[in-house]
Amino acid sequence: IRAVGFTGSTRGGRALFDLAAARPEPIPFYGELGSVNPLVVTPGAAAARGAEIGRGAAESVLLGMGQFCTKPGMLFVPSGADGDGVVAALEETLAAAAPGTLLTGGIAAAFRTGTGQVTALPGVDVLCSRAGEDGPTGPVLVQVEAGRIDEDLFEEQFGPFAVVVRYHDTADLPAALAKLPAALTATLHAEESEVDLAGELFAPLRDRVGRILWNGYPTGVAVTWAMHHGGPYPASTSAEHTSVGASAIRRWLRGVTYQNVPRALLPAELREEGPAGLVRRVDGHLENA
C-alpha cells in the first residue's frame, strides 16, 4: 500500500492517519473526515423565502438518511418571525419524514448516543426527535442561541441530524462562524441586496471550507473540473486535494523527472513528436502534440 483514501469519522480517520505517518516508510493518507457544513440564512433571505429555504434544507439533511458528508449540520437562522418561518418549515419537513435504516448497526448506535448527548446539553432545545419503531432511525433537530454554541455541538452526527443556531444580529455572525471547525462546505442563503453582508461572511468562510455555495444546498457533489471536495483539517487531511472531481486522480500520481535521458529511454509522452492529441507543456508553453 503506497497511499490511502478514507471517508469517515474524525476519530477513525485520525487513527488511520497516525498509523500511516508512523510506518517505517510513511505514506500519504488522504482522509475526508467529519464536517458540520454550516448553512447561513440572512434576514433578507428569511423574509423573502423562509419556508422554501426551510424545506430545502430539510431535504438536504434527509438525503441518504443524513449520511452525506456534505449534509448541512449547522444552520444559522435569524431570530424573529421571519426566522421562525424557516425553522417551522424545516421542522415540519423533518417530522414528516419516515424513519430509515443507517448503513450499519454501529453507525445507528453511534447516532443515538451522539444525538442523546447533544440533546442533554444545557441551552439546547429539542425541536424534533423521532426514534422510529423496531430500530429505524428518525431525524433529530435541535435549536440553540448563537451565544451558546461551543465545541460540544461541533462534532458531526452521522445521520439525519441538524442544529439550528438563532442569531439576533448579523454583526455577530462573522465571529460565530470563525469558531466553527473547518468543513467541506459552507452555504449562504442571501438576497442580491445583501451583497455587503455576504462579503463580510465570505471572509471567515473562505478560510474554513473547500466549497462555498450561494442559495443552494451542499449535498450535491459533481465529478467536474470545478469540484473541490476537501478543506482544512478536520474536513480533510490534505486541503489542496479533492476526493471528488476530475482532479481527484492527482492524489494517486507521483512526479518523475527525466533529465538528459536519451530519446529511446523516454516515455512516449516525453518524446519530441509525442502521441497524437496529447496536451502537454513544452518549455513552459502549452501545446498539442
Backbone hydrogen bonds in HBPLUS format (Angstrom, degrees):
<---DONOR---> <-ACCEPTOR-->    atom                        ^
c    i                          cat <-CA-CA->   ^        H-A-AA   ^      H-
h    n   atom  resd res      DA  || num        DHA   H-A  angle D-A-AA Bond
n    s   type  num  typ     dist DA aas  dist angle  dist       angle   num
A0004-VAL N   A0028-PRO O   3.06 MM  24  6.43 148.7  2.16 145.3 155.1     1
A0030-TYR N   A0004-VAL O   2.71 MM  26  5.96 169.1  1.72 170.9 166.9     2
A0006-PHE N   A0030-TYR O   2.99 MM  24  6.26 155.2  2.05 150.9 147.4     3
A0032-GLU N   A0006-PHE O   2.74 MM  26  5.97 154.6  1.80 149.1 157.9     4
A0008-GLY N   A0032-GLU O   3.10 MM  24  6.55 159.1  2.14 164.3 166.8     5
A0013-GLY N   A0009-SER O   2.89 MM   4  5.85 159.6  1.93 143.4 150.3     6
A0014-ARG N   A0010-THR O   2.85 MM   4  5.84 156.2  1.91 144.9 151.4     7
A0015-ALA N   A0011-ARG O   3.16 MM   4  6.34 152.3  2.24 143.7 150.5     8
A0016-LEU N   A0012-GLY O   3.21 MM   4  6.53 157.2  2.27 147.0 152.2     9
A0017-PHE N   A0013-GLY O   2.80 MM   4  6.01 156.7  1.85 149.8 157.6    10
A0018-ASP N   A0014-ARG O   2.92 MM   4  6.08 161.3  1.96 148.7 152.3    11
A0019-LEU N   A0015-ALA O   3.11 MM   4  6.34 149.9  2.21 138.4 146.8    12
A0020-ALA N   A0016-LEU O   2.87 MM   4  6.16 159.7  1.91 154.0 158.8    13
A0021-ALA N   A0017-PHE O   3.01 MM   4  6.28 153.9  2.08 147.3 154.5    14
A0022-ALA N   A0018-ASP O   2.93 MM   4  6.01 135.8  2.13 139.9 151.5    15
A0022-ALA N   A0019-LEU O   3.20 MM   3  5.08 127.6  2.49  91.3 105.0    16
A0027-ILE N   A0020-ALA O   3.39 MM   7  5.63 151.7  2.48 125.0 132.4    17
A0237-THR N   A0031-GLY O   2.90 MM 206  5.23 138.5  2.07 142.2 150.3    18
A0033-LEU N   A0235-ALA O   2.90 MM 202  5.04 131.3  2.14 112.6 125.7    19
A0073-GLY N   A0036-VAL O   2.75 MM  37  4.72 145.7  1.86 146.7 153.7    20
A0187-THR N   A0038-PRO O   2.93 MM 149  6.37 157.9  1.98 148.9 156.2    21
A0039-LEU N   A0074-MET O   2.85 MM  35  6.22 152.9  1.92 156.0 159.8    22
A0076-PHE N   A0039-LEU O   2.76 MM  37  6.14 155.5  1.82 153.9 162.5    23
A0040-VAL N   A0187-THR O   2.78 MM 147  6.11 166.3  1.80 155.4 156.7    24
A0189-HIS N   A0040-VAL O   2.78 MM 149  6.05 172.8  1.78 174.9 177.2    25
A0041-VAL N   A0076-PHE O   2.84 MM  35  5.96 162.2  1.87 165.3 168.9    26
A0042-THR N   A0189-HIS O   3.00 MM 147  6.26 169.2  2.01 176.5 176.6    27
A0046-ALA N   A0042-THR O   2.96 MM   4  6.19 160.4  2.00 156.2 162.0    28
A0047-ALA N   A0043-PRO O   3.01 MM   4  6.19 153.6  2.09 146.5 152.9    29
A0048-ALA N   A0044-GLY O   3.01 MM   4  6.15 153.0  2.08 144.8 152.3    30
A0049-ARG N   A0045-ALA O   2.94 MM   4  5.85 164.6  1.97 152.9 155.8    31
A0053-ILE N   A0049-ARG O   3.03 MM   4  6.29 159.5  2.07 155.7 161.4    32
A0054-GLY N   A0050-GLY O   2.94 MM   4  6.17 161.2  1.97 152.2 157.8    33
A0055-ARG N   A0051-ALA O   2.98 MM   4  6.21 162.9  2.01 152.9 156.3    34
A0056-GLY N   A0052-GLU O   2.96 MM   4  6.12 164.6  1.98 148.2 153.1    35
A0057-ALA N   A0053-ILE O   2.83 MM   4  5.96 160.6  1.87 153.9 158.8    36
A0058-ALA N   A0054-GLY O   3.05 MM   4  6.20 156.1  2.11 142.7 149.3    37
A0059-GLU N   A0055-ARG O   2.98 MM   4  6.25 159.3  2.02 152.4 157.6    38
A0060-SER N   A0056-GLY O   3.05 MM   4  6.27 146.7  2.16 141.4 150.6    39
A0061-VAL N   A0057-ALA O   2.90 MM   4  6.20 153.5  1.97 148.7 156.0    40
A0062-LEU N   A0058-ALA O   2.93 MM   4  6.14 146.8  2.04 146.6 155.8    41
A0063-LEU N   A0059-GLU O   3.09 MM   4  6.09 124.4  2.41 135.6 147.6    42
A0065-MET N   A0062-LEU O   2.80 MM   3  4.88 130.5  2.05 149.9 137.2    43
A0066-GLY N   A0063-LEU O   3.11 MM   3  5.51 132.6  2.35 104.6 115.5    44
A0067-GLN N   A0064-GLY O   3.12 MM   3  5.41 151.1  2.21 107.0 115.4    45
A0071-LYS N   A0068-PHE O   3.10 MM   3  5.30 161.7  2.14 115.4 115.2    46
A0163-VAL N   A0073-GLY O   2.89 MM  90  6.11 155.7  1.95 137.7 144.1    47
A0075-LEU N   A0163-VAL O   2.76 MM  88  6.14 162.1  1.79 163.1 169.4    48
A0165-VAL N   A0075-LEU O   2.68 MM  90  5.86 170.1  1.69 152.7 155.6    49
A0077-VAL N   A0165-VAL O   2.83 MM  88  6.03 159.8  1.87 152.3 158.9    50
A0167-TYR N   A0077-VAL O   3.08 MM  90  6.29 150.9  2.16 138.0 146.8    51
A0079-SER N   A0167-TYR O   2.84 MM  88  5.71 143.9  1.97 158.5 153.2    52
A0084-ASP N   A0080-GLY O   2.89 MM   4  6.12 148.1  1.99 148.3 158.8    53
A0085-GLY N   A0081-ALA O   3.07 MM   4  6.38 141.4  2.23 142.6 151.4    54
A0085-GLY N   A0082-ASP O   3.17 MM   3  5.21 125.7  2.48  93.5 106.7    55
A0086-VAL N   A0083-GLY O   3.09 MM   3  5.13 120.2  2.47  96.1 110.5    56
A0087-VAL N   A0083-GLY O   3.05 MM   4  6.39 166.6  2.07 156.7 158.9    57
A0088-ALA N   A0084-ASP O   2.81 MM   4  5.95 156.8  1.87 149.4 156.2    58
A0089-ALA N   A0085-GLY O   3.20 MM   4  6.29 163.2  2.23 142.5 146.0    59
A0090-LEU N   A0086-VAL O   3.01 MM   4  6.20 157.1  2.06 148.5 155.7    60
A0091-GLU N   A0087-VAL O   2.78 MM   4  5.92 168.4  1.79 155.0 157.9    61
A0092-GLU N   A0088-ALA O   2.88 MM   4  5.96 162.4  1.91 146.8 152.2    62
A0093-THR N   A0089-ALA O   3.05 MM   4  6.09 161.2  2.08 144.0 148.6    63
A0094-LEU N   A0090-LEU O   3.09 MM   4  6.28 162.6  2.13 150.0 154.8    64
A0095-ALA N   A0091-GLU O   2.86 MM   4  5.97 162.2  1.89 153.0 158.4    65
A0096-ALA N   A0092-GLU O   3.14 MM   4  6.24 139.0  2.32 138.6 148.0    66
A0097-ALA N   A0094-LEU O   3.12 MM   3  5.29 153.3  2.19 104.5 112.7    67
A0100-GLY N   A0137-THR O   2.88 MM  37  5.25 157.6  1.93 142.6 138.5    68
A0137-THR N   A0100-GLY O   2.64 MM  37  5.25 166.1  1.66 162.3 157.1    69
A0108-ALA N   A0104-THR O   3.08 MM   4  6.38 159.1  2.13 147.2 152.8    70
A0109-ALA N   A0105-GLY O   2.92 MM   4  6.14 156.2  1.97 147.0 153.5    71
A0110-ALA N   A0106-GLY O   2.90 MM   4  6.10 156.8  1.96 145.4 151.9    72
A0111-PHE N   A0107-ILE O   2.88 MM   4  6.08 148.2  1.99 144.8 153.8    73
A0112-ARG N   A0108-ALA O   3.03 MM   4  6.32 160.4  2.07 149.1 153.3    74
A0113-THR N   A0109-ALA O   2.98 MM   4  6.21 160.4  2.02 148.6 154.2    75
A0114-GLY N   A0110-ALA O   2.81 MM   4  5.87 167.3  1.82 148.7 153.0    76
A0115-THR N   A0111-PHE O   2.91 MM   4  5.92 170.6  1.92 151.8 155.0    77
A0116-GLY N   A0112-ARG O   3.00 MM   4  5.89 145.0  2.13 133.5 143.6    78
A0117-GLN N   A0113-THR O   3.04 MM   4  6.29 148.2  2.14 145.6 153.3    79
A0118-VAL N   A0114-GLY O   3.11 MM   4  6.43 154.0  2.18 145.7 152.7    80
A0119-THR N   A0115-THR O   2.92 MM   4  6.10 168.7  1.93 152.9 155.5    81
A0121-LEU N   A0118-VAL O   3.03 MM   3  5.40 166.1  2.05 115.0 119.4    82
A0124-VAL N   A0121-LEU O   3.34 MM   3  5.74 157.9  2.39 132.3 131.0    83
A0125-ASP N   A0143-GLN O   2.85 MM  18  5.06 174.2  1.85 156.9 157.8    84
A0143-GLN N   A0125-ASP O   2.73 MM  18  5.06 148.5  1.82 145.9 156.3    85
A0127-LEU N   A0141-LEU O   2.78 MM  14  5.38 152.4  1.86 144.9 152.9    86
A0128-CYS N   A0141-LEU O   3.13 MM  13  4.89 153.8  2.20 140.4 137.9    87
A0141-LEU N   A0128-CYS O   2.76 MM  13  4.89 158.8  1.80 140.3 143.6    88
A0130-ARG N   A0139-PRO O   3.18 MM   9  5.76 154.2  2.25 148.7 156.6    89
A0138-GLY N   A0130-ARG O   2.90 MM   8  4.54 107.3  2.44 153.0 167.9    90
A0140-VAL N   A0160-PRO O   2.86 MM  20  6.36 153.8  1.93 158.0 166.8    91
A0162-ALA N   A0140-VAL O   3.20 MM  22  6.77 144.0  2.33 152.7 163.1    92
A0142-VAL N   A0162-ALA O   3.17 MM  20  6.63 162.5  2.21 157.9 163.2    93
A0164-VAL N   A0142-VAL O   2.78 MM  22  6.11 166.1  1.80 151.1 155.9    94
A0144-VAL N   A0164-VAL O   2.87 MM  20  6.30 151.1  1.95 166.4 175.6    95
A0166-ARG N   A0144-VAL O   2.99 MM  22  6.38 158.4  2.04 153.3 160.0    96
A0148-ARG N   A0145-GLU O   2.84 MM   3  5.41 160.9  1.88 119.8 126.4    97
A0146-ALA N   A0166-ARG O   2.88 MM  20  5.48 149.0  1.97 156.4 146.3    98
A0149-ILE N   A0146-ALA O   3.42 MM   3  5.69 171.8  2.43 110.2 112.6    99
A0153-LEU N   A0150-ASP O   2.99 MM   3  5.90 165.7  2.01 128.4 132.6   100
A0154-PHE N   A0151-GLU O   3.12 MM   3  4.95 156.5  2.17 100.3 107.7   101
A0161-PHE N   A0159-GLY O   2.83 MM   2  5.73 126.8  2.11 115.6  99.4   102
A0172-ASP N   A0169-ASP O   2.98 MM   3  5.66 159.8  2.02 117.4 123.5   103
A0173-LEU N   A0170-THR O   3.05 MM   3  5.26 156.2  2.11 107.4 114.7   104
A0176-ALA N   A0172-ASP O   3.20 MM   4  6.37 156.6  2.25 148.7 155.8   105
A0177-LEU N   A0173-LEU O   2.86 MM   4  6.02 166.2  1.88 169.0 171.5   106
A0178-ALA N   A0174-PRO O   3.01 MM   4  6.14 146.7  2.12 141.1 150.2   107
A0179-LYS N   A0176-ALA O   3.17 MM   3  5.39 146.7  2.28 101.6 111.1   108
A0180-LEU N   A0177-LEU O   3.15 MM   3  5.49 147.4  2.26 107.1 115.7   109
A0183-ALA N   A0208-ARG O   2.88 MM  25  6.29 152.8  1.95 152.5 161.2   110
A0210-GLY N   A0184-LEU O   3.16 MM  26  5.19 144.0  2.29 109.5 119.9   111
A0211-ARG N   A0184-LEU O   3.06 MM  27  6.34 122.6  2.40 139.3 155.0   112
A0186-ALA N   A0211-ARG O   2.95 MM  25  6.45 136.2  2.14 156.4 166.7   113
A0213-LEU N   A0186-ALA O   2.85 MM  27  6.27 158.5  1.89 154.4 161.3   114
A0188-LEU N   A0213-LEU O   2.88 MM  25  6.15 159.5  1.92 151.7 157.0   115
A0215-ASN N   A0188-LEU O   2.83 MM  27  5.97 171.4  1.84 145.0 147.8   116
A0194-GLU N   A0191-GLU O   2.90 MM   3  5.40 162.2  1.94 116.3 122.3   117
A0198-ALA N   A0194-GLU O   2.89 MM   4  6.16 163.7  1.92 157.6 163.1   118
A0199-GLY N   A0195-VAL O   2.93 MM   4  6.11 151.9  2.01 143.6 150.3   119
A0200-GLU N   A0196-ASP O   3.18 MM   4  6.53 148.3  2.28 143.1 150.8   120
A0200-GLU N   A0197-LEU O   3.05 MM   3  5.15 119.3  2.43  97.5 112.4   121
A0201-LEU N   A0197-LEU O   3.06 MM   4  6.39 145.0  2.18 148.2 158.3   122
A0201-LEU N   A0198-ALA O   3.12 MM   3  5.09 122.1  2.47  93.4 108.1   123
A0202-PHE N   A0198-ALA O   2.83 MM   4  6.03 145.5  1.95 150.7 160.7   124
A0205-LEU N   A0201-LEU O   3.32 MM   4  6.43 158.1  2.37 148.4 154.8   125
A0206-ARG N   A0202-PHE O   2.74 MM   4  5.73 161.9  1.78 157.7 161.0   126
A0208-ARG N   A0205-LEU O   2.94 MM   3  5.17 151.1  2.02 107.8 117.2   127
A0209-VAL N   A0205-LEU O   3.11 MM   4  6.10 128.1  2.40 162.2 171.6   128
A0246-ALA N   A0224-THR O   3.01 MM  22  5.28 159.9  2.05 109.9 116.4   129
A0243-SER N   A0229-HIS O   3.16 MM  14  5.56 165.1  2.18 131.4 133.2   130
A0235-ALA N   A0232-PRO O   2.91 MM   3  5.74 128.4  2.18 144.1 140.2   131
A0241-HIS N   A0238-SER O   3.09 MM   3  5.78 164.8  2.11 123.3 127.9   132
A0248-ALA N   A0245-GLY O   3.04 MM   3  5.40 165.7  2.06 115.6 119.5   133
A0250-ARG N   A0247-SER O   3.07 MM   3  5.75 160.7  2.11 118.0 123.4   134
A0251-ARG N   A0248-ALA O   3.20 MM   3  6.06 167.3  2.22 122.2 125.1   135
A0252-TRP N   A0249-ILE O   2.93 MM   3  5.65 154.8  1.99 121.4 128.1   136
A0253-LEU N   A0250-ARG O   3.37 MM   3  5.14 172.2  2.37 102.4 104.2   137
A0265-LEU N   A0262-PRO O   2.98 MM   3  5.57 148.7  2.08 116.2 125.3   138
A0266-LEU N   A0263-ARG O   3.04 MM   3  5.22 158.4  2.09 109.4 116.3   139
A0270-LEU N   A0267-PRO O   2.93 MM   3  5.54 153.1  2.01 118.8 126.5   140
A0271-ARG N   A0268-ALA O   3.30 MM   3  5.38 159.0  2.34 103.7 109.9   141
A0278-LEU N   A0275-PRO O   3.35 MM   3  5.80 161.1  2.39 132.6 131.6   142
A0289-ALA N   A0278-LEU O   2.76 MM  11  5.20 165.4  1.78 153.6 157.4   143
A0280-ARG N   A0287-GLU O   2.96 MM   7  5.66 167.6  1.98 167.0 170.5   144
A0287-GLU N   A0280-ARG O   2.79 MM   7  5.66 152.2  1.87 166.2 175.7   145
A0282-VAL N   A0285-HIS O   2.77 MM   3  5.22 156.5  1.82 152.1 147.2   146
A0285-HIS N   A0282-VAL O   2.94 MM   3  5.22 167.7  1.95 115.4 119.2   147
